Amino acid sequence: MFIKTDHLMAVNLLEGYTAKMIHTDQLSVMHVSVKAGYPLPEHQHPHEQITNIVEGQFEMTVNGETKICQAGDVVVIPGNTPHSGKAITDCKIIDVFNPPREDYRKLG
Amino acid sequence: MFIKTDHLMAVNLLEGYTAKMIHTDQLSVMHVSVKAGYPLPEHQHPHEQITNIVEGQFEMTVNGETKICQAGDVVVIPGNTPHSGKAITDCKIIDVFNPPREDYRKLG
């Protein structure tokens, strides 16, 4: 299946965060755009998450450890692990989840 | 876990294709660099694959359907589905696999 994310509806995740989402039976892939300065409050979920920074600088905190991530950096967040963040600049991020995010599938 | 793909060893997948790989218990994420003109011969595997084009133009054929993909395009390839491709330009691609690619995990 060929998908142009340009043609997908952007879902507002929270203020400053929008996503184009692909959900399969096994995975969710989210192409996330973040505006500079907007925080991602601490949260956790049972899904494993792999965050791929494509553009920009994003400060990420996982289990109390904080790093500034940039293009080419990857953050592996095991399930049920508290994480939070903040966009230092505008960012493009590709987040991968297993199992898929059924909570988001309902949105779009 | 914070990973700088710049610090990972690049694995040669085939001529013109190198990858920085992250493998977890559930997923493989591969940051693939492709040189213009190099073909990806038709193959298949039981793993579901989600291909995210980050830079460049890549001609992809899945189950006999061919499209030229570019930044922002996503290709969902179900398990056991024949696929092939060719880099039109130099490309950066993020490939996601579930389950993880144990065949590649052995390589590094």
Backbone of each chain as ProteinMPNN parsed JSONL, in Angstrom:
{"seq_chain_A": "MFIKTDHLMAVNLLEGYTAKMIHTDQLSVMHVSVKAGYPLPEHQHPHEQITNIVEGQFEMTVNGETKICQAGDVVVIPGNTPHSGKAITDCKIIDVFNPPREDYRKLG", "coords_chain_A": {"N_chain_A": [[0.843, -1.192, 0.0], [0.63, 2.124, -0.966], [1.295, 5.235, 0.447], [0.73, 8.667, 0.696], [1.817, 10.888, 2.931], [1.281, 13.539, 2.837], [-1.3, 13.613, 1.958], [-2.795, 12.691, 4.011], [-4.98, 13.258, 6.817], [-4.067, 15.647, 9.224], [-3.627, 14.977, 12.577], [-4.342, 16.514, 15.63], [-2.318, 16.123, 18.312], [-1.525, 17.219, 20.758], [-1.167, 20.568, 22.04], [0.801, 22.196, 19.688], [1.734, 19.872, 18.569], [1.301, 17.85, 15.81], [0.148, 15.061, 13.847], [0.593, 12.739, 11.16], [-0.786, 9.657, 10.584], [-0.128, 6.168, 10.357], [-1.579, 3.088, 10.664], [-1.234, -0.319, 11.162], [-2.029, -3.857, 11.454], [-0.048, -4.603, 13.164], [1.626, -2.481, 13.804], [2.057, 1.019, 14.605], [2.885, 3.919, 12.838], [3.927, 7.144, 13.138], [4.091, 10.268, 11.671], [5.319, 12.993, 12.914], [4.894, 16.441, 13.435], [6.375, 19.107, 15.119], [6.096, 22.16, 16.859], [8.481, 24.673, 17.631], [9.454, 24.992, 21.005], [7.286, 23.829, 22.277], [6.1, 21.732, 24.878], [6.209, 18.217, 25.698], [4.326, 16.613, 27.858], [5.152, 14.527, 30.714], [4.525, 11.088, 30.311], [3.311, 7.715, 29.919], [3.039, 4.488, 28.332], [1.856, 1.221, 27.445], [2.977, 0.379, 25.046], [5.868, -0.381, 23.13], [8.116, 2.125, 21.986], [9.77, 3.661, 19.301], [11.597, 6.378, 18.593], [12.42, 8.479, 15.985], [14.425, 11.039, 15.078], [14.015, 13.322, 12.573], [14.24, 15.914, 11.582], [15.419, 18.954, 13.059], [15.772, 19.894, 16.581], [15.236, 18.116, 19.496], [14.509, 17.922, 22.844], [14.711, 15.219, 24.919], [13.448, 13.255, 27.557], [13.898, 10.291, 29.211], [12.922, 8.003, 31.515], [14.08, 9.647, 33.464], [16.522, 10.424, 32.412], [18.022, 12.899, 30.439], [18.435, 14.091, 27.137], [19.549, 16.065, 24.375], [18.307, 15.651, 21.246], [18.898, 15.117, 17.751], [18.699, 15.307, 14.102], [18.974, 12.051, 12.822], [19.279, 10.86, 15.235], [18.082, 8.399, 17.535], [15.62, 7.233, 19.752], [14.964, 4.72, 21.974], [12.21, 3.588, 23.622], [11.158, 1.645, 26.057], [8.143, -0.276, 26.74], [5.769, 1.063, 29.081], [7.409, 3.011, 30.256], [8.295, 6.03, 31.718], [8.252, 9.077, 29.897], [9.176, 12.237, 28.479], [9.307, 15.491, 26.861], [10.654, 18.245, 24.887], [10.38, 20.55, 22.268], [13.142, 22.006, 20.886], [13.68, 23.352, 18.547], [11.589, 23.801, 15.613], [10.419, 20.602, 14.686], [10.68, 17.484, 12.903], [9.557, 14.271, 13.312], [9.668, 10.746, 13.34], [7.716, 8.434, 14.781], [7.525, 5.155, 16.003], [5.426, 2.513, 16.941], [4.814, -0.45, 18.78], [2.696, -2.732, 20.332], [0.239, -1.563, 17.832], [-1.171, 1.771, 18.209], [-4.093, 1.728, 19.425], [-5.645, 3.604, 20.658], [-5.128, 5.938, 19.257], [-5.81, 5.152, 16.689], [-8.527, 5.3, 16.579], [-8.942, 7.988, 16.228], [-8.469, 8.762, 13.619]], "CA_chain_A": [[0.0, 0.0, 0.0], [1.419, 3.354, -1.077], [0.626, 6.306, 1.196], [1.353, 9.997, 0.719], [1.393, 11.511, 4.196], [0.724, 14.853, 2.481], [-2.74, 13.478, 1.71], [-3.479, 12.246, 5.227], [-5.422, 14.288, 7.745], [-3.184, 15.858, 10.379], [-4.333, 14.851, 13.857], [-3.736, 17.278, 16.733], [-2.05, 15.26, 19.469], [-1.631, 18.195, 21.844], [-0.814, 21.87, 21.476], [2.133, 22.231, 19.09], [2.076, 18.546, 18.029], [0.347, 17.249, 14.885], [0.698, 13.808, 13.312], [0.006, 11.909, 10.116], [-0.686, 8.335, 11.217], [-0.356, 4.912, 9.635], [-1.78, 1.994, 11.602], [-1.472, -1.651, 10.592], [-2.382, -4.788, 12.532], [1.095, -4.837, 14.048], [2.429, -1.291, 14.076], [1.668, 2.387, 14.259], [3.961, 4.827, 12.467], [3.388, 8.501, 13.169], [4.963, 11.339, 11.201], [4.922, 14.052, 13.844], [5.48, 17.784, 13.302], [6.318, 19.793, 16.408], [6.518, 23.561, 16.806], [9.518, 25.03, 18.61], [9.074, 25.46, 22.333], [6.153, 23.128, 22.891], [6.486, 20.587, 25.707], [5.498, 16.934, 25.738], [4.29, 16.283, 29.288], [5.53, 13.14, 31.024], [3.455, 10.097, 30.181], [3.81, 6.386, 29.577], [2.051, 3.611, 27.695], [2.421, -0.144, 27.384], [3.581, 0.135, 23.739], [7.249, 0.018, 22.85], [8.178, 3.267, 21.068], [11.088, 4.035, 18.77], [11.494, 7.751, 18.096], [13.474, 8.807, 15.019], [14.437, 12.479, 14.802], [14.295, 13.524, 11.137], [14.672, 17.315, 11.437], [15.284, 19.793, 14.246], [16.352, 19.466, 17.859], [14.186, 17.769, 20.454], [15.033, 17.48, 24.149], [13.905, 14.069, 25.35], [13.757, 12.672, 28.866], [13.384, 8.927, 29.35], [13.299, 7.427, 32.825], [14.899, 10.585, 34.23], [17.74, 10.822, 31.687], [17.661, 13.908, 29.434], [19.414, 14.397, 26.089], [19.06, 16.813, 23.217], [18.412, 14.768, 20.088], [18.808, 15.817, 16.469], [18.525, 14.425, 12.943], [19.802, 10.849, 12.861], [19.24, 10.258, 16.572], [16.979, 7.464, 17.767], [15.378, 6.973, 21.176], [14.179, 3.506, 22.195], [11.46, 3.757, 24.868], [10.435, 0.399, 26.327], [6.792, -0.099, 27.235], [5.575, 1.452, 30.494], [8.562, 3.804, 30.699], [7.925, 7.451, 31.672], [9.064, 9.908, 29.01], [8.673, 13.585, 28.241], [10.205, 16.157, 25.934], [10.398, 19.635, 24.51], [10.981, 20.906, 20.985], [14.05, 23.156, 20.949], [13.363, 24.009, 17.277], [10.59, 23.014, 14.89], [10.95, 19.248, 14.499], [9.968, 16.377, 12.264], [9.89, 13.053, 14.049], [8.91, 9.535, 12.986], [7.545, 7.556, 15.941], [7.05, 3.81, 15.688], [4.865, 1.864, 18.124], [4.342, -1.835, 18.722], [1.661, -2.912, 19.304], [-0.29, -0.294, 17.326], [-1.878, 2.645, 19.156], [-5.54, 1.662, 19.152], [-6.232, 4.855, 21.154], [-5.021, 6.919, 18.174], [-6.472, 4.65, 15.479], [-9.918, 5.78, 16.629], [-9.004, 9.421, 15.908], [-8.369, 9.121, 12.206]], "C_chain_A": [[0.881, 1.246, 0.0], [0.637, 4.5, -0.425], [1.421, 7.593, 1.046], [0.899, 10.679, 2.01], [0.851, 12.916, 3.942], [-0.794, 14.791, 2.319], [-3.51, 13.008, 2.934], [-3.913, 13.447, 6.055], [-4.416, 14.405, 8.886], [-4.027, 15.818, 11.645], [-3.597, 15.695, 14.894], [-3.56, 16.365, 17.942], [-2.153, 16.062, 20.761], [-1.096, 19.499, 21.275], [0.627, 21.851, 20.962], [2.547, 20.932, 18.41], [0.966, 18.062, 17.1], [0.989, 16.013, 14.26], [-0.12, 13.313, 12.138], [0.271, 10.471, 10.547], [-0.938, 7.2, 10.235], [-0.479, 3.811, 10.69], [-1.981, 0.705, 10.808], [-1.921, -2.562, 11.737], [-1.284, -4.859, 13.589], [1.769, -3.575, 14.554], [1.618, -0.018, 13.908], [2.938, 3.156, 13.928], [3.344, 6.22, 12.401], [4.444, 9.497, 12.706], [4.524, 12.601, 11.936], [5.649, 15.352, 13.494], [5.295, 18.507, 14.633], [6.796, 21.228, 16.215], [7.492, 23.851, 17.945], [8.887, 25.482, 19.921], [7.999, 24.658, 23.014], [6.604, 21.882, 23.652], [5.614, 19.356, 25.471], [5.474, 16.506, 27.202], [4.648, 14.819, 29.533], [4.317, 12.225, 30.945], [4.105, 8.743, 29.947], [2.67, 5.569, 28.997], [2.689, 2.233, 27.566], [3.171, -0.433, 26.087], [5.07, 0.457, 23.766], [7.226, 1.143, 21.818], [9.615, 3.453, 20.603], [10.925, 5.367, 18.05], [12.688, 8.052, 17.206], [13.391, 10.305, 14.714], [14.87, 12.673, 13.343], [14.813, 14.941, 10.876], [14.533, 18.009, 12.784], [15.978, 19.219, 15.464], [15.242, 19.273, 18.872], [14.842, 17.266, 21.73], [14.135, 16.382, 24.683], [14.392, 13.588, 26.704], [13.096, 11.305, 28.95], [13.873, 8.38, 30.681], [14.275, 8.327, 33.569], [16.186, 11.031, 33.567], [17.349, 11.749, 30.524], [18.784, 14.091, 28.424], [18.748, 15.26, 25.023], [19.361, 15.978, 21.978], [18.258, 15.58, 18.814], [18.752, 14.805, 15.336], [19.505, 13.256, 12.998], [19.802, 10.179, 14.223], [17.96, 9.448, 16.743], [16.847, 7.266, 19.276], [14.48, 5.741, 21.274], [13.544, 3.613, 23.582], [10.691, 2.46, 25.125], [9.018, 0.696, 26.816], [6.791, 0.291, 28.703], [6.768, 2.193, 31.079], [8.204, 5.289, 30.61], [8.853, 8.227, 30.736], [8.36, 11.239, 28.772], [9.647, 14.277, 27.301], [9.858, 17.604, 25.722], [11.099, 19.901, 23.183], [11.848, 22.144, 21.174], [13.832, 24.019, 19.699], [12.111, 23.309, 16.717], [11.21, 21.65, 14.573], [10.049, 18.415, 13.594], [10.486, 15.083, 12.876], [9.053, 11.905, 13.494], [8.903, 8.611, 14.2], [6.946, 6.233, 15.485], [6.583, 3.16, 16.982], [4.512, 0.411, 17.818], [3.882, -2.206, 20.118], [1.123, -1.56, 18.838], [-1.072, 0.467, 18.395], [-3.355, 2.651, 18.834], [-6.233, 2.934, 19.623], [-6.182, 5.941, 20.076], [-5.742, 6.464, 16.907], [-7.896, 5.184, 15.408], [-10.046, 7.22, 16.118], [-8.995, 9.696, 14.414], [-8.027, 7.89, 11.42]], "O_chain_A": [[1.759, 1.405, 0.848], [-0.541, 4.702, -0.718], [2.635, 7.609, 1.245], [-0.278, 11.009, 2.157], [0.057, 13.429, 4.731], [-1.488, 15.788, 2.516], [-4.739, 12.934, 2.905], [-3.297, 14.512, 6.002], [-3.969, 13.402, 9.443], [-5.018, 16.539, 11.768], [-2.377, 15.604, 15.024], [-4.538, 15.894, 18.522], [-2.785, 15.635, 21.728], [-0.619, 19.529, 20.141], [1.555, 21.532, 21.705], [3.585, 20.88, 17.749], [-0.173, 17.882, 17.531], [2.212, 15.923, 14.155], [-1.344, 13.44, 12.108], [1.409, 10.105, 10.84], [-1.838, 7.265, 9.398], [0.419, 3.63, 11.512], [-2.801, 0.653, 9.892], [-2.163, -2.097, 12.851], [-1.549, -5.138, 14.758], [2.409, -3.585, 15.605], [0.631, 0.022, 13.174], [3.939, 3.062, 14.639], [2.362, 6.443, 11.694], [5.54, 9.568, 13.263], [3.494, 13.196, 11.619], [6.862, 15.361, 13.284], [4.202, 18.518, 15.201], [7.769, 21.483, 15.504], [7.347, 23.349, 19.059], [7.922, 26.247, 19.94], [7.81, 24.79, 24.223], [7.387, 21.079, 23.142], [4.446, 19.456, 25.097], [6.499, 16.079, 27.734], [4.466, 13.974, 28.656], [3.236, 12.544, 31.442], [5.323, 8.651, 29.795], [1.497, 5.908, 29.15], [3.913, 2.1, 27.579], [3.933, -1.398, 26.029], [5.484, 1.454, 24.357], [6.42, 1.123, 20.888], [10.552, 3.409, 21.399], [10.221, 5.473, 17.045], [13.836, 7.897, 17.625], [12.4, 10.775, 14.156], [15.951, 12.242, 12.94], [15.708, 15.142, 10.056], [13.633, 17.69, 13.562], [16.672, 18.204, 15.393], [14.411, 20.157, 19.079], [15.625, 16.316, 21.712], [12.937, 16.589, 24.878], [15.594, 13.523, 26.962], [11.883, 11.179, 28.78], [15.074, 8.305, 30.94], [15.191, 7.84, 34.231], [16.876, 11.911, 34.081], [16.463, 11.428, 29.732], [19.948, 14.229, 28.801], [17.538, 15.187, 24.807], [20.512, 15.643, 21.698], [17.573, 16.603, 18.795], [18.756, 13.596, 15.571], [20.705, 13.444, 13.193], [20.275, 9.051, 14.358], [16.913, 9.765, 16.179], [17.846, 7.146, 19.985], [13.377, 5.72, 20.728], [14.245, 3.715, 24.589], [9.678, 2.206, 24.474], [8.735, 1.81, 27.259], [7.677, -0.09, 29.467], [7.099, 2.026, 32.253], [7.843, 5.765, 29.534], [10.072, 8.062, 30.772], [7.136, 11.349, 28.852], [10.695, 13.721, 26.974], [8.901, 18.127, 26.294], [12.257, 19.53, 22.992], [11.357, 23.201, 21.57], [13.804, 25.247, 19.775], [11.637, 22.331, 17.296], [12.389, 21.563, 14.231], [8.836, 18.613, 13.531], [11.691, 14.842, 12.944], [7.867, 12.075, 13.211], [9.938, 8.075, 14.597], [6.0, 6.192, 14.698], [7.263, 3.245, 18.004], [3.988, 0.088, 16.752], [4.655, -2.0, 21.054], [1.503, -0.523, 19.381], [-1.567, -0.119, 19.358], [-3.822, 3.484, 18.057], [-7.27, 3.318, 19.082], [-7.088, 6.77, 19.988], [-6.231, 7.292, 16.139], [-8.41, 5.483, 14.33], [-11.105, 7.628, 15.641], [-9.462, 10.748, 13.977], [-7.892, 7.956, 10.198]]}, "seq_chain_B": "MFIKTDHLMAVNLLEGYTAKMIHTDQLSVMHVSVKAGYPLPEHQHPHEQITNIVEGQFEMTVNGETKICQAGDVVVIPGNTPHSGKAITDCKIIDVFNPPREDYRKLG", "coords_chain_B": {"N_chain_B": [[16.731, 4.342, 25.86], [19.295, 6.065, 24.311], [20.352, 6.666, 21.059], [22.847, 7.392, 18.73], [22.774, 7.395, 15.409], [24.865, 8.092, 13.831], [27.019, 7.074, 15.174], [26.837, 4.391, 14.92], [27.839, 1.31, 13.365], [27.955, 1.121, 9.863], [26.163, -1.119, 7.955], [26.669, -3.095, 5.113], [24.157, -3.795, 2.961], [23.515, -4.528, 0.355], [24.972, -3.95, -2.885], [25.358, -0.498, -3.055], [23.586, 0.009, -1.036], [23.496, 0.853, 2.315], [23.155, 0.444, 5.858], [22.223, 1.699, 9.077], [21.417, 0.069, 12.002], [18.832, -0.64, 14.323], [17.806, -2.898, 16.661], [15.242, -4.282, 18.55], [13.462, -6.275, 21.007], [11.05, -6.464, 19.763], [11.016, -5.056, 17.375], [12.67, -4.03, 14.318], [14.477, -1.244, 13.273], [15.696, 0.42, 10.539], [18.014, 2.645, 9.316], [18.491, 3.59, 6.261], [20.795, 4.238, 3.696], [20.925, 5.005, 0.31], [22.488, 4.762, -2.822], [22.152, 6.675, -5.804], [20.595, 5.116, -8.556], [20.99, 2.446, -7.919], [19.684, -0.835, -7.829], [17.122, -2.632, -6.016], [16.751, -5.889, -5.749], [13.954, -8.059, -6.496], [12.359, -9.454, -3.684], [11.193, -11.204, -0.739], [9.852, -11.49, 2.592], [8.885, -12.828, 5.771], [8.328, -10.802, 7.57], [6.4, -7.939, 8.434], [6.768, -4.816, 6.787], [7.415, -1.373, 6.991], [8.073, 1.266, 5.042], [9.642, 4.334, 5.076], [10.132, 7.169, 3.294], [12.658, 9.456, 3.526], [14.448, 11.217, 2.342], [15.065, 12.075, -1.076], [14.303, 10.252, -4.15], [12.639, 7.274, -4.711], [11.983, 4.451, -6.538], [9.47, 2.169, -6.135], [8.296, -1.148, -6.145], [5.564, -3.075, -5.356], [4.085, -6.101, -5.032], [3.678, -6.101, -7.802], [2.778, -3.539, -8.406], [3.928, -0.345, -9.258], [5.439, 2.603, -8.019], [6.761, 5.929, -7.884], [8.367, 7.114, -5.137], [8.712, 9.673, -2.667], [10.112, 12.095, -0.311], [8.267, 11.957, 2.666], [6.541, 10.061, 1.79], [5.107, 6.834, 2.323], [5.402, 3.329, 2.427], [3.573, 0.489, 2.865], [4.278, -2.783, 3.414], [3.028, -5.832, 3.465], [3.71, -8.907, 5.264], [5.497, -11.535, 3.55], [5.215, -10.565, 0.938], [6.037, -9.888, -2.354], [8.578, -7.56, -3.212], [10.371, -4.842, -4.723], [12.852, -2.47, -5.911], [14.266, 0.743, -6.895], [16.731, 3.199, -6.65], [16.146, 6.431, -7.609], [17.354, 8.853, -7.149], [20.044, 9.704, -4.86], [19.145, 8.416, -1.695], [17.542, 8.651, 1.529], [16.179, 6.465, 3.804], [13.858, 5.221, 6.146], [13.316, 2.163, 7.384], [10.991, 0.001, 8.865], [10.519, -2.942, 10.703], [8.485, -5.667, 11.7], [8.024, -8.902, 12.901], [11.301, -8.337, 14.532], [14.294, -8.25, 12.465], [15.949, -10.948, 12.608], [17.847, -12.074, 11.011], [19.402, -9.951, 10.183], [20.194, -8.911, 12.633], [22.23, -10.53, 13.473], [24.344, -9.576, 12.012], [25.388, -7.305, 13.13]], "CA_chain_B": [[18.085, 4.23, 25.323], [19.556, 7.094, 23.303], [21.263, 6.13, 20.047], [23.251, 8.267, 17.622], [23.068, 6.491, 14.289], [26.215, 8.46, 13.35], [28.031, 6.285, 15.887], [26.644, 2.965, 14.625], [28.528, 0.774, 12.198], [27.112, 0.977, 8.677], [26.188, -2.477, 7.422], [26.383, -3.18, 3.68], [23.053, -4.72, 2.695], [23.859, -4.982, -0.989], [25.721, -2.865, -3.511], [24.626, 0.769, -3.096], [22.682, 0.096, 0.124], [24.081, 0.657, 3.647], [22.146, 0.7, 6.898], [22.45, 1.729, 10.522], [20.307, -0.772, 12.451], [18.418, -0.759, 15.724], [16.953, -4.069, 16.855], [14.749, -4.533, 19.906], [12.79, -7.582, 21.054], [9.815, -6.429, 18.988], [11.115, -4.288, 16.134], [13.918, -3.539, 13.745], [14.412, 0.024, 12.548], [16.928, 0.541, 9.767], [18.226, 3.915, 8.627], [19.149, 3.101, 5.051], [21.275, 5.185, 2.688], [20.99, 4.344, -0.99], [23.091, 5.58, -3.88], [21.345, 6.798, -7.022], [20.746, 4.153, -9.642], [21.156, 1.047, -7.482], [18.422, -1.573, -7.731], [16.811, -3.583, -4.941], [16.118, -6.999, -6.472], [12.717, -8.553, -5.872], [12.524, -10.407, -2.579], [10.108, -11.141, 0.238], [10.191, -11.997, 3.924], [7.651, -12.934, 6.558], [8.153, -9.62, 8.417], [5.766, -6.721, 7.914], [7.739, -3.726, 6.592], [6.887, -0.041, 6.678], [9.173, 2.043, 4.471], [9.413, 5.78, 5.156], [11.127, 7.898, 2.493], [13.029, 10.676, 4.249], [15.064, 12.105, 1.35], [15.316, 11.493, -2.379], [13.221, 9.593, -4.893], [12.859, 5.833, -4.77], [10.929, 3.732, -7.266], [9.179, 0.947, -5.378], [7.291, -2.046, -6.713], [5.021, -3.993, -4.355], [3.04, -6.956, -5.603], [3.452, -5.755, -9.201], [2.401, -2.124, -8.583], [5.132, 0.486, -9.158], [5.271, 4.052, -7.84], [7.948, 6.676, -7.473], [8.094, 7.649, -3.798], [9.625, 10.744, -2.263], [10.045, 12.453, 1.112], [6.907, 11.999, 3.195], [5.773, 8.9, 1.326], [5.218, 5.635, 3.149], [4.964, 2.116, 1.745], [3.288, -0.606, 3.785], [4.518, -4.048, 2.713], [2.667, -6.935, 4.358], [4.623, -10.045, 5.256], [5.437, -12.469, 2.418], [4.762, -9.849, -0.266], [7.217, -9.564, -3.17], [8.819, -6.132, -3.445], [11.659, -4.499, -5.319], [12.934, -1.021, -6.03], [15.441, 1.359, -7.512], [16.941, 4.59, -6.241], [16.213, 7.392, -8.724], [18.388, 9.763, -6.656], [20.482, 9.269, -3.529], [17.963, 8.381, -0.816], [17.555, 8.219, 2.93], [14.939, 5.727, 4.037], [13.739, 4.542, 7.447], [12.519, 0.943, 7.263], [10.574, -0.581, 10.145], [10.123, -4.341, 10.535], [7.953, -6.437, 12.822], [8.971, -8.934, 14.023], [12.638, -7.859, 14.157], [15.047, -9.017, 11.47], [17.008, -11.708, 13.29], [18.895, -12.33, 10.024], [20.296, -8.782, 10.191], [20.728, -8.698, 13.982], [23.493, -11.272, 13.546], [25.407, -8.885, 11.277], [25.999, -6.234, 13.896]], "C_chain_B": [[18.245, 5.244, 24.192], [20.629, 6.577, 22.338], [21.573, 7.205, 19.01], [23.588, 7.355, 16.447], [24.43, 6.834, 13.664], [27.297, 7.589, 13.974], [27.886, 4.782, 15.636], [27.447, 2.566, 13.398], [27.527, 0.684, 11.033], [27.273, -0.435, 8.119], [25.869, -2.419, 5.923], [25.306, -4.218, 3.444], [23.231, -5.361, 1.328], [24.5, -3.783, -1.679], [24.853, -1.602, -3.614], [23.738, 1.01, -1.896], [23.467, -0.155, 1.414], [23.037, 1.032, 4.69], [22.783, 0.793, 8.27], [21.212, 1.071, 11.129], [20.087, -0.684, 13.946], [17.472, -1.947, 15.809], [16.519, -4.131, 18.314], [14.125, -5.927, 19.912], [11.632, -7.626, 20.057], [9.978, -5.873, 17.576], [12.552, -4.231, 15.626], [13.626, -2.225, 13.038], [15.755, 0.19, 11.851], [16.958, 1.888, 9.052], [19.106, 3.606, 7.418], [19.568, 4.272, 4.161], [21.453, 4.425, 1.379], [21.614, 5.302, -2.003], [22.235, 5.53, -5.139], [21.659, 5.675, -7.999], [20.779, 2.708, -9.21], [19.808, 0.356, -7.287], [18.35, -2.424, -6.464], [16.087, -4.742, -5.616], [14.859, -7.487, -5.744], [13.021, -9.6, -4.813], [11.28, -10.325, -1.701], [10.576, -11.775, 1.53], [8.906, -12.013, 4.736], [7.345, -11.689, 7.38], [7.303, -8.573, 7.712], [6.829, -5.624, 7.83], [6.989, -2.43, 6.325], [8.073, 0.829, 6.3], [8.798, 3.522, 4.474], [10.511, 6.492, 4.365], [11.402, 9.228, 3.187], [13.654, 11.704, 3.295], [15.181, 11.357, 0.031], [14.075, 10.888, -3.013], [13.575, 8.125, -5.079], [11.684, 5.177, -5.471], [10.696, 2.392, -6.586], [8.098, 0.156, -6.104], [6.868, -3.025, -5.628], [3.913, -4.786, -5.02], [2.675, -6.53, -7.017], [3.043, -4.326, -9.462], [3.631, -1.253, -8.322], [4.767, 1.949, -8.969], [6.617, 4.669, -7.512], [7.596, 7.41, -6.181], [9.13, 8.718, -3.473], [9.389, 11.111, -0.805], [8.598, 12.601, 1.564], [6.057, 10.828, 2.755], [6.108, 7.669, 2.166], [4.712, 4.453, 2.319], [4.784, 1.026, 2.799], [3.366, -1.91, 3.001], [4.167, -5.179, 3.675], [3.698, -8.063, 4.276], [4.416, -10.905, 4.018], [4.89, -11.844, 1.145], [5.981, -9.464, -1.092], [7.355, -8.055, -3.374], [10.225, -5.933, -3.974], [11.698, -2.992, -5.481], [14.162, -0.573, -6.771], [15.532, 2.803, -7.041], [17.047, 5.463, -7.486], [17.302, 8.424, -8.418], [19.012, 9.095, -5.427], [19.281, 9.377, -2.589], [18.365, 8.123, 0.626], [16.182, 7.657, 3.238], [14.978, 5.154, 5.445], [12.774, 3.377, 7.272], [12.239, 0.382, 8.647], [10.088, -2.001, 9.872], [9.547, -4.893, 11.836], [7.592, -7.807, 12.293], [10.354, -8.452, 13.589], [13.342, -8.802, 13.185], [16.203, -9.742, 12.152], [18.155, -11.999, 12.33], [19.883, -11.164, 9.974], [20.913, -8.547, 11.566], [22.095, -9.382, 14.118], [24.661, -10.484, 12.957], [26.06, -7.777, 12.1], [24.933, -5.492, 14.645]], "O_chain_B": [[17.452, 5.283, 23.251], [21.684, 6.108, 22.765], [20.667, 7.847, 18.479], [24.579, 6.626, 16.488], [25.069, 5.981, 13.048], [28.359, 7.386, 13.386], [28.716, 3.993, 16.087], [27.702, 3.379, 12.51], [26.397, 0.226, 11.208], [28.387, -0.883, 7.848], [24.908, -1.767, 5.515], [25.52, -5.403, 3.701], [23.113, -6.577, 1.172], [24.558, -2.7, -1.096], [23.762, -1.629, -4.184], [23.188, 2.1, -1.745], [24.036, -1.231, 1.598], [22.145, 1.84, 4.429], [23.736, 0.082, 8.59], [20.086, 1.46, 10.817], [21.035, -0.657, 14.731], [16.458, -1.996, 15.112], [17.354, -4.039, 19.214], [14.245, -6.671, 18.938], [11.274, -8.695, 19.563], [9.182, -6.175, 16.687], [13.51, -4.364, 16.388], [12.65, -2.108, 12.298], [16.81, 0.113, 12.48], [16.053, 2.226, 8.288], [20.311, 3.39, 7.548], [18.779, 5.183, 3.91], [22.049, 3.348, 1.343], [21.303, 6.493, -2.03], [21.673, 4.494, -5.492], [22.817, 5.332, -8.236], [20.615, 1.817, -10.042], [18.905, 0.905, -6.656], [19.363, -2.868, -5.925], [14.932, -4.599, -6.015], [14.733, -7.339, -4.528], [13.829, -10.506, -5.018], [10.421, -9.469, -1.907], [11.568, -12.503, 1.561], [7.954, -11.298, 4.425], [6.217, -11.526, 7.846], [7.472, -8.344, 6.514], [7.689, -5.52, 8.705], [6.047, -2.395, 5.534], [8.957, 1.095, 7.115], [7.76, 3.909, 3.938], [11.685, 6.423, 4.728], [10.49, 10.025, 3.407], [13.419, 12.906, 3.423], [15.375, 10.142, 0.019], [12.964, 10.993, -2.493], [14.663, 7.783, -5.542], [10.535, 5.326, -5.055], [11.611, 1.576, -6.474], [7.123, 0.715, -6.607], [7.702, -3.722, -5.049], [2.931, -4.224, -5.506], [1.507, -6.587, -7.402], [2.961, -3.917, -10.62], [4.297, -1.4, -7.297], [3.899, 2.477, -9.664], [7.495, 4.023, -6.941], [6.664, 8.212, -6.135], [10.268, 8.67, -3.94], [8.554, 10.5, -0.138], [7.804, 13.288, 0.921], [4.967, 10.619, 3.286], [7.229, 7.497, 2.645], [3.718, 4.566, 1.601], [5.717, 0.686, 3.527], [2.617, -2.119, 2.047], [4.927, -5.457, 4.602], [4.465, -8.145, 3.316], [3.305, -11.0, 3.496], [4.192, -12.497, 0.369], [6.873, -8.782, -0.587], [6.381, -7.363, -3.669], [11.134, -6.723, -3.72], [10.707, -2.308, -5.225], [14.984, -1.375, -7.214], [14.542, 3.534, -7.035], [17.931, 5.262, -8.319], [18.069, 8.818, -9.297], [18.555, 8.034, -5.001], [18.497, 10.321, -2.681], [19.374, 7.477, 0.91], [15.158, 8.286, 2.97], [16.013, 4.658, 5.889], [11.579, 3.568, 7.042], [13.131, 0.298, 9.492], [9.337, -2.236, 8.926], [10.053, -4.62, 12.924], [6.889, -7.878, 11.285], [10.567, -8.183, 12.407], [13.023, -9.988, 13.1], [17.305, -9.205, 12.257], [19.299, -12.155, 12.755], [21.075, -11.373, 9.746], [22.031, -8.04, 11.664], [22.993, -8.874, 14.79], [25.814, -10.685, 13.339], [27.175, -7.357, 11.791], [25.233, -4.539, 15.363]]}, "name": "protein", "num_of_chains": 2, "seq": "MFIKTDHLMAVNLLEGYTAKMIHTDQLSVMHVSVKAGYPLPEHQHPHEQITNIVEGQFEMTVNGETKICQAGDVVVIPGNTPHSGKAITDCKIIDVFNPPREDYRKLGMFIKTDHLMAVNLLEGYTAKMIHTDQLSVMHVSVKAGYPLPEHQHPHEQITNIVEGQFEMTVNGETKICQAGDVVVIPGNTPHSGKAITDCKIIDVFNPPREDYRKLG"}
